[in-house]
Amino acid sequence: MFVTQDIILRFFFSRKKIINNIFPLPINSSIILAPTHRSRWDGLVLTMAMGRRVTNKDCRFMVTKSEMKGIQGWFLRRLGCFSINQLSPSLSTLRYAIDLIEKGEQLVVFPEGKINKYGRKLVLKEGLYRLARLATKKTETITIIPIGIAYSKVSPKFRSEFCLSFGQPIAINNYLNITIKEFNKFLHEKMIIEEKIALKNVGR
């Protein structure tokens, strides 16, 4: 945290703004953070906004296998990331993710499935909803938080700005009787609303 938040982020970005990251949640609720994915900086800025210093919990990131290679993979593992094969997720990975949810950890899933630099309209991956439904068998309350992340430059530059906007919590138990397609459409709309707020705050 000292290296990433107190040195790297403060040195690289000139200004940060975090909107509505304090919200009421049911007691003992498990949290899944669902942010837009615009840059490799997303994990660091999200950890600053919702990491241990703010919530007393670490962010645990589910990322693609391709992102966990080489030096980047070494660094991501130390930030609390673990990989998943999107085409054929292993049972051990799913069990690990469900265990994190059951223990009340903050699981971060990027529903777009990859960095979507220009914010093109994508069909969200099905993994978040499937995972949340499986986890309801292990824990009573699971809350999904839609998040919009924006930078003052499409590709963040030295001394640019960033903003994160947090939407209203979504209790997954209220959406167990709809299809994945319907839920993803609903979640995507909430994420985009928050991203528009974030974009406005960085002048885009």
C-alpha positions in Angstrom: 0.0 0.0 0.0 2.8 2.4 0.8 4.5 1.9 -2.5 1.4 1.9 -4.7 -0.8 4.4 -3.0 1.6 6.8 -1.2 4.3 6.9 -3.9 3.2 5.6 -7.3 -0.4 6.9 -7.5 0.4 10.2 -5.8 3.4 10.8 -8.1 1.8 9.7 -11.4 -1.7 11.3 -11.0 -2.2 15.0 -10.3 -5.7 14.7 -8.9 -8.0 12.0 -7.7 -11.7 12.0 -6.9 -13.8 9.3 -5.3 -17.6 9.6 -5.2 -20.0 7.7 -2.9 -17.6 4.9 -1.7 -19.3 4.9 1.7 -22.7 3.3 1.6 -24.9 1.3 4.0 -24.7 -2.5 3.7 -26.4 -5.3 5.5 -24.4 -6.7 8.5 -22.0 -9.4 7.4 -22.7 -8.8 3.8 -20.3 -10.2 1.3 -19.2 -7.7 -1.4 -18.5 -8.2 -5.1 -17.1 -5.0 -6.7 -18.1 -4.7 -10.4 -16.1 -1.9 -12.1 -15.7 -0.8 -15.7 -12.3 -1.8 -17.0 -10.5 1.0 -18.9 -6.8 0.7 -18.0 -4.2 -1.4 -16.2 -4.3 1.3 -13.5 -7.8 0.3 -12.6 -6.7 -2.2 -9.9 -4.5 0.3 -8.1 -7.0 3.1 -8.1 -9.8 0.8 -7.0 -7.6 -0.5 -4.1 -7.0 3.1 -3.0 -10.7 3.8 -3.0 -11.9 0.5 -1.4 -8.9 -1.2 0.0 -7.8 -2.0 3.6 -7.3 1.6 4.5 -10.9 2.5 3.8 -12.8 -0.7 4.5 -10.4 -2.8 6.6 -10.6 -5.4 3.8 -8.3 -6.2 1.0 -9.5 -6.3 -2.6 -9.1 -9.7 -4.2 -9.1 -9.5 -8.0 -10.3 -12.1 -10.4 -8.3 -11.6 -13.7 -7.7 -13.5 -16.9 -4.8 -16.0 -17.2 -3.1 -13.8 -19.8 -2.7 -11.0 -17.3 -0.8 -13.2 -14.8 2.3 -13.8 -16.9 5.8 -12.6 -16.4 6.7 -9.6 -14.2 3.1 -8.2 -14.4 1.8 -11.5 -13.1 4.3 -11.4 -10.2 3.2 -7.9 -9.3 -0.6 -8.8 -9.6 -0.3 -11.8 -7.4 1.1 -9.5 -4.7 -1.9 -7.2 -5.1 -4.3 -10.0 -4.3 -5.1 -11.2 -7.9 -5.8 -14.7 -9.0 -6.5 -15.9 -12.5 -9.4 -17.7 -14.2 -9.7 -19.3 -17.6 -12.8 -17.5 -18.9 -13.5 -20.2 -21.5 -13.2 -23.1 -19.1 -13.0 -22.0 -15.4 -11.6 -24.7 -13.2 -13.6 -26.0 -10.2 -10.7 -25.2 -7.9 -10.7 -21.5 -9.0 -14.5 -21.3 -8.6 -14.3 -22.8 -5.1 -11.5 -20.4 -4.2 -13.6 -17.4 -5.3 -16.7 -18.7 -3.5 -14.6 -19.2 -0.4 -13.4 -15.6 -0.6 -17.1 -14.4 -0.8 -18.1 -16.7 2.1 -15.4 -15.3 4.3 -16.6 -11.8 3.6 -13.6 -10.7 1.5 -14.0 -8.0 -1.2 -14.0 -9.8 -4.5 -13.4 -7.7 -7.6 -14.7 -9.0 -10.9 -14.4 -6.9 -14.1 -17.7 -7.9 -15.9 -16.5 -6.7 -19.3 -13.9 -9.4 -19.2 -11.0 -7.3 -20.6 -9.7 -3.8 -20.8 -12.2 -1.9 -22.8 -10.1 1.2 -23.4 -12.7 3.3 -25.3 -15.7 2.2 -23.4 -17.3 0.4 -26.4 -20.6 -1.3 -25.7 -19.9 -4.9 -24.8 -22.0 -7.9 -23.7 -20.9 -8.5 -20.1 -19.4 -11.9 -19.3 -21.7 -14.3 -17.4 -19.2 -15.2 -14.7 -20.1 -12.6 -12.1 -23.8 -13.5 -12.0 -23.1 -17.3 -12.0 -20.5 -16.9 -9.3 -22.8 -14.8 -7.1 -25.7 -17.3 -7.5 -23.4 -20.2 -6.5 -22.2 -18.3 -3.5 -25.8 -17.7 -2.3 -25.7 -21.3 -1.2 -22.9 -20.5 1.2 -23.7 -17.1 2.5 -27.0 -15.2 3.2 -26.2 -11.8 1.8 -24.2 -10.9 -1.3 -24.0 -7.3 -2.5 -22.7 -6.2 -5.9 -21.4 -2.6 -6.2 -21.4 -1.1 -9.8 -18.5 1.2 -10.3 -17.5 3.6 -13.0 -13.8 4.4 -13.4 -12.6 7.3 -15.6 -9.3 9.0 -16.5 -8.8 12.5 -17.9 -7.0 10.9 -20.8 -8.1 7.8 -22.7 -4.7 6.3 -21.9 -3.6 7.7 -18.5 -0.6 10.1 -18.8 1.7 11.5 -16.3 0.0 14.0 -14.1 -3.5 13.2 -15.5 -6.6 12.7 -13.3 -8.8 9.9 -12.3 -12.3 9.5 -10.8 -14.2 6.6 -9.4 -18.0 6.7 -8.9 -19.8 4.1 -6.8 -23.4 3.1 -7.5 -26.1 1.9 -5.2 -25.5 -1.6 -3.8 -27.4 -4.4 -5.5 -28.6 -7.3 -3.3 -28.2 -10.4 -5.5 -31.0 -12.2 -3.6 -33.5 -9.8 -5.3 -32.4 -10.9 -8.7 -32.2 -14.7 -8.5 -35.3 -15.3 -10.6 -34.2 -13.4 -13.8 -31.9 -14.6 -16.6 -28.2 -13.9 -16.8 -28.9 -11.7 -19.9 -31.5 -9.6 -18.0 -29.2 -9.2 -15.0 -26.2 -8.3 -17.1 -28.2 -5.7 -18.9 -29.3 -4.2 -15.6 -25.8 -4.2 -14.1 -24.2 -2.8 -17.3 -26.7 0.1 -17.2 -25.7 0.9 -13.6 -22.0 0.7 -14.4 -22.3 3.1 -17.3 -24.4 5.6 -15.3 -21.5 5.7 -12.8 -18.9 5.9 -15.5 -20.7 9.0 -17.0 -20.5 10.6 -13.6 -16.8 9.8 -13.3 -16.1 11.0 -16.9 -17.8 14.4 -16.1 -15.6 14.8 -13.1 -12.4 14.4 -15.1 -13.6 16.8 -17.9 -14.5 14.2 -20.5 
